[in-house]
Amino acid sequence: MDPRFTELLAPFLRFRGDRAIERTSVLRELGLNSMQSIELLFAIEDAFGVTLPDEEMNDRTFATAGSLWDVVHAELRKAQLPEGSA
């Protein structure tokens, strides 16, 4: 995962304490609630310059830090492809 992503994610995880954010970190257990998920989504889109697809806005995507990063990373890769090559 990108260090910018984990830095962005950290303030939304109020129960994290001093634990590192790993791919397997369960976001709900670390304090991410549904309202914060929306705020986090906007922060990710602003920070990374991507728009996450509506179909990815589900519990599975926001289950772990890794599952959320995978969606963000996929959108970053799409944004880097030349037009017409997707």
C-alpha positions as a printed Julia matrix, in Angstrom:
86×3 Matrix{Float64}:
   0.0    0.0     0.0
   1.09   3.51   -0.71
   2.32   5.4     2.39
   0.16   8.39    1.41
  -2.87   6.09    1.58
  -2.08   4.84    5.08
  -1.37   8.4     6.28
  -4.71   9.5     4.87
  -6.5    6.55    6.44
  -4.99   6.87    9.95
  -7.11   9.79   11.27
 -10.31   7.89   10.45
  -9.31   4.92   12.64
  -9.9    6.14   16.18
  -9.35   2.72   17.8
  -6.04   2.05   16.01
  -3.82   3.33   18.81
  -0.19   2.96   17.78
  -0.73  -0.17   15.66
   0.5   -0.06   12.08
  -2.08  -0.12    9.32
  -1.67  -3.41    7.47
  -3.5   -4.8     4.42
  -5.48  -7.04    6.79
  -6.46  -4.24    9.19
 -10.25  -4.42    9.6
 -11.45  -0.86    9.2
 -14.69  -1.17   11.19
 -12.85  -2.74   14.14
 -10.44   0.19   14.08
 -13.28   2.7    14.27
 -14.32   3.56   10.71
 -18.08   4.12   10.63
 -20.41   4.74    7.69
 -20.3    8.55    7.95
 -16.51   8.51    8.1
 -16.44   6.16    5.1
 -18.02   8.93    3.03
 -15.55  11.51    4.32
 -12.69   9.07    3.66
 -13.95   8.47    0.13
 -13.87  12.2    -0.63
 -10.4   12.53    0.92
  -9.08   9.62   -1.18
 -10.57  11.01   -4.37
  -9.08  14.44   -3.68
  -5.66  13.15   -2.65
  -5.24  10.68   -5.49
  -7.2   12.45   -8.23
  -9.45   9.48   -8.96
 -13.16   8.77   -8.75
 -14.06   5.44   -7.21
 -16.85   3.66   -9.12
 -20.29   3.51   -7.52
 -20.3   -0.29   -7.78
 -17.25  -0.4    -5.51
 -18.98   1.54   -2.72
 -19.86  -1.47   -0.6
 -18.96  -3.23    2.63
 -16.49  -5.51    0.86
 -14.44  -2.57   -0.42
 -14.36  -0.93    3.01
 -13.73  -4.19    4.91
  -9.94  -3.92    5.22
  -7.25  -1.41    4.41
  -6.06  -3.77    1.67
  -9.46  -4.16    0.01
  -9.9   -0.39   -0.08
  -6.37   0.14   -1.38
  -6.97  -2.44   -4.15
  -9.9   -0.38   -5.48
  -7.92   2.87   -5.24
  -4.9    1.27   -6.91
  -7.03  -0.14   -9.75
  -8.41   3.34  -10.44
  -4.91   4.83  -10.37
  -3.77   2.27  -12.93
  -6.76   3.04  -15.18
  -5.95   6.75  -14.97
  -2.41   6.06  -16.19
  -3.46   4.11  -19.28
  -3.5    6.01  -22.57
  -7.02   6.81  -23.8
  -8.65   3.96  -25.69
  -6.41   1.24  -24.26
  -8.6    0.23  -21.31
